[in-house]
Amino acid sequence: MAIGLGAVLVLLGGWALWVALGASRDLGEVDEQARAMRDALVQGDAAGARSALAAYQEAADSADDTTHGATWSVFGALPLVGDDAKGVATVAEVLADVGRDGLTPVVDAADLVTAESFQPVEHRFPLDRIAALEEPAARSEKAFDTASRRLAAVDPTGFAGPIRTAFDGLRGLVDDARGTLQSTYRASRLIPRMLGEGGDRNYLLVFQNNAESRSSGGLPGSLSLIQARDGKVDIVRQVDMAELGATPGHPVLPLSTEERDLFGEILGTIGVDATLTPDIPRSSDLIRARWQQVEGQRLDGVLYVDPVVVSYLLTAIGEVPVPGYAPITAGNVVRRVENEIYALTPGTQAQSDYQEAVAKAVFDVFSDGYGNSADLIRGLVTGVEEGRVRMHFFADEAQREIAGTRIAGEFVDRTDGPPVVGVYVNDAGPTKMQYYLRQKAELYSRSCSGGRQELGATLTFTNATPGLADQLPDAITGEFFPGNRTDPGQQLLVVYVSAPVGGSVDEVRIDGQSTGDPTVSTYAGRQVATIGVLLDPGQTQTVDVVLHTAKGQPDDARLEMSPGAAPGSSNATAPSACRVR
């Protein structure tokens, strides 16, 4: 009897193992085919995407059937592996649903919708192709939103380590896909209107200069007025922000007490200081008011870019001729726009002329459809993630489409998202010395109590000015510029560090030394510490900041930092100490 029972148990164990291995193989095949499908879609291979989708669906359905069979039900009732079995079953079901409802519309549209489908020709974008993406993107977004909510409802704390890791990874992928589809859906609705469907649109393209830091990334220098009509886009006027003048004692818009205390009246009286605030909607209002005061044209929106994201685009486009000047490339555009032009031409008009010429040359080749479309899109997406591409619309309906997304660049007092710590860098020279600034920030969650996190931020600033800094031209060092507060080669920075909404900035140390009680103001419902950093040539300073979130903010915190003149970004997410991993 014992031998017979043992044989039965061995057979049952072998059957259970076979079932588990079958589910594992199916889920592995799902992962492989999902990657193949992604690659095919990126390459515009509609047939390859359909083939991968069919294989994905077959494997996902098989895994779903296996994990909802009688044997798997037994697994779910066992004390040691029950949570894992139920979790795998949920994953298999979600993947099957995504394959049917989320991926099918995207692949069905692959013949029509590829990166090249949106490529402009002679400054005209194909509005009909862009609009055609709205319906499949909406269907896919709905499916991924459902999948995200189902996975969020699962408590993974009882999962074994490998299964927990795989589950967390899947949640991240589904959330990323949902975010991408949300952006695609918004874009398909918004872009046709933005590009002049149903009426002309006017946008101001602001070319920000990272050599003179501002909270949003750089000094707003070259301004290009873009007119869009039925998908055709053209630059119709260019001026330098300095040409719009200043209005000492008379801000172009009323400033709040918070704004005056934190940024000074210059936020509203000097055009190049409109981006001292990290809030892109506010900067855009100030820039529009000044533009309309001087130039008179109505504006529908403002688009911000910098030379670094231009270098990302030139990686896809290649060398671009600039009429009257040497060609620019991905490898030299930042150096030439932010540094060399100031060394070679002492006159501000010549500097402005060059920066405007570069902005127009790049705009023209982009609008003529040059470059690999997929690489261009990747470059723009990277620019958005790094804070180098921002946009604001003045029509409420259009602005609602991007509100809450990275490209909107909002400094908000809402608590419906993750806790955000901001690090915003401003030149206080004034100089063009931040071309030589190397900046880095790291954020980490130190502890958690009652859903309130203690956060630590470490900021590192290095003045990488080359030798003989005192021989740099005045146009770079700011020497003899009215109000200059630095010696040649020095960099004087005002750094704003903002706490999450409802949180606090509690301690600041510079190179390990306490600064006493930090200087803290309030802006848009968030505490903001003001920190001064003076760097001699070659000097590095480290700033450590201790912050707290509000209670009930246990999610991973996000770090946002002003983009600088060097490629890359410190923008990142810090794993929460409130979560068991």
Secondary structure, 3 states (H helix, E strand, C coil): CHHHHHHHHHHHHHHHHHHHHHHHHHHHHHHHHHHHHHHHHHCCCHHHHHHHHHHHHHHHHHHHHHCCCHHHHHHHHCCCCHHHHHHHHHHHHHHHHHHHHHHHHHHHCCCCCCHHHHCCECCECCHHHHHCCHHHHHHHHHHHHHHHHHHHCCCHHHCCHHHHHHHHHHHHHHHHHHHHHHHHHHHHHHHHHHCCCCCCEEEEEEEEECCCCCCCCCEEEEEEEEEEECCEEEEEEEEEHHHHCECCCCCCCCCCHHHHHHHCCHHHHEHHHCCCCCCHHHHHHHHHHHHHHHCCCCCCEEEEECHHHHHHHHHHHCCEEECCEEEECCCCHHHHHHHHHHHHCCCHHHHHHHHHHHHHHHHHHHHCCCCCHHHHHHHHHHHHHCCCCEEEECCHHHHHHHCCCHHHCCCCCCCCCCCEEEEEEEECCCCCHHHHEEEEEEEEEEEEECCEEEEEEEEEEEECCCCCHHHCCHHHHCCCCCCCCCCCCCEEEEEEEECCCCCEEEEEEECCEECCCCCEEEECCEEEEEEEEEECCCCEEEEEEEEECCCCCCCCEEEEECCCCCCCCCCEEECCCCCCC
